[in-house]
Amino acid sequence: MELSGHYFPPGRSQRLDGILCVDAAGSWIVMGDRRLACDLRAAEVSERVARMPRSLTFADGGRFDTQDERLDEALIVAGHARASGLVHRLENRWLWALLALALTPALVFGLMHYGFPLIAKPLSAVVPPAAVSALDAHILEILDDHLLTPSELDDSHRERAARVLAQIDSQGEYRLLIRKGGALGANALALPAGALIVTDELLEQVEQDGELLAVLAHEIGHVRERHSVRQILQTAGVALTLSGLFGDLNGVTDTLLVSLPTVLQQLAYSRDFEREADAHALRVLAEQGVSAGCYASILGKLEASQSGAKETDGSYAFLSSHPGTAERVGATGSAAQECGRVAKPD
Ligand SMILES: [Zn+2]
């Protein structure tokens, strides 16, 4: 190996540009066409101090200064007495590297569970609406290509769904999409910008408007709290961290958005998100003068229709954590109530 630096001949204040050449056979300093043998093994070596050049002082008083970072390596190649110490230091560095590697899963876990959810909320508020709409279109395309098929229901079901949505969406902010659910079964899910997908299978289960109202209000709760945007930001944060750690930034966004499992995973919300959507649904029901029993009623039906199919499909969207939701709704006493109209608050 070759290290460039400056040679100071013994007893003179001259400074010459030189290259220190080291291999297993020995070492030399080359200056122009001069070639000076030197005994690197016996040289005194200065310690590394920040970015200062390090000096090798030879037995005859000559000195070679270099800033080359590979000086320690050169000493090992030459068999310098300090080399064993250096190897030890390098091993130490490896121990640290291994320790860091061992801690990585803990770090990733911490970021996933505490870090990203924390930053995703404020971040989701500043994601431009155009980007969110683009996400809707993209996710819908994937779902339509792979999972959903056109609705086969007659108009009476569609009209009912449109009428119920209009009751709680006077501004027309939400777009209702009815599809045959297939593997999703009786289900509903909200896309980031406010498209609400409801399956034929779900609409067939609905007996009273209040039940559908409860489902739509729950999904609107997810949109209002920007749950899917937050979920995607969290997933993106995790993917970016992993790729940063393992050095592959290529195609992170592609991986995130193109694969169906990822999309579905993003639409399966955490329990906290479900709780927020539940709270919104119950608030809307109260405002509309509909008993909370309608929520319990539709959840019961959906659970019954999905049980058995659940594990094979993975856990999706509306039903992702609904045994839990049913319990929570039950805890409010609503399960004991009939689904029907109650007096509106003033
Ligand atoms: Zn939900």
Residues whose N, C-alpha, C, O or C-beta is under 5 A from the ligand:
A	BS01	ZN	E274 A277 A317 F318
